[in-house]
Amino acid sequence: DAGVIQSPRHEVTEMGQEVTLRCKPISGHDYLFWYRQTMMRGLELLIYFNNNVPIDDSGMPEDRFSAKMPNASFSTLKIQPSEPRDSAVYFCASSFDSGRNEQFFGPGTRLTVL
Amino acid sequence: AQSVTQLDSQVPVFEEAPVELRCNYSSSVSVYLFWYVQYPNQGLQLLLKYLSGSTLVKGINGFEAEFNKSQTSFHLRKPSVHISDTAEYFCAVSGPVLMDSSYKLIFGSGTRLLVRP
């Protein structure tokens, strides 16, 4: 398996633009997580899905952020409109079955909003 | 709610020396504990985890950690480090065990291990 795949790896955009980050989880995994990593706040869980259904989105910072998982092999995190304070590395992770199991992380998307 | 404290933001150590990275957690219920490693420009990778049973847990790359319930600690150790161990190390907790919230990982702020020749 290729592991968790994220695209793009780097994204530079201007304030006010829409940004879409993409994630392909490991095949067979039924949990998908979106994290944000910044120097100031560390690693934060934004939202997670179980069997394509959002379970907890309490970490989503604002209504400008939205996430979808239309099928078991694809998820998106959208920011509209983007702001400079959204600059961060966004990670997608997937896991199988339960909280006892390892979460496998993708390589991340480094987002810079100018 | 659970929380994780990693008091050391950076730990410099010479190659082949032993190292301990400290982690303390706060929780009134049983939790799962994890150590992840992040190499530069990469995602996180699991080093080891404690679910139950033996308090000494062995992981990959020669790392081990000991769960101490009375001190609510889960310190990571390696008897002899290599240059290649230079990375950021994150302690994480999830729980309560067997509840829906156990799927959420709460991370510490991370400790940068800097191994010098």
Interface residues (C-beta under 8 A of the other chain):
Chain A: V4 Y31 F33 G42 L43 L45 Y48 N50 I55 D56 F91 A93 S95 S98 G99 R100 E102 Q103 F105 G106 P107 G108
Chain B: Y32 F34 Y36 N41 Q42 G43 L44 Q45 L46 K49 L51 F90 S94 G95 V97 D100 S102 Y103 K104 L105 I106 F107 G108 S109 G110
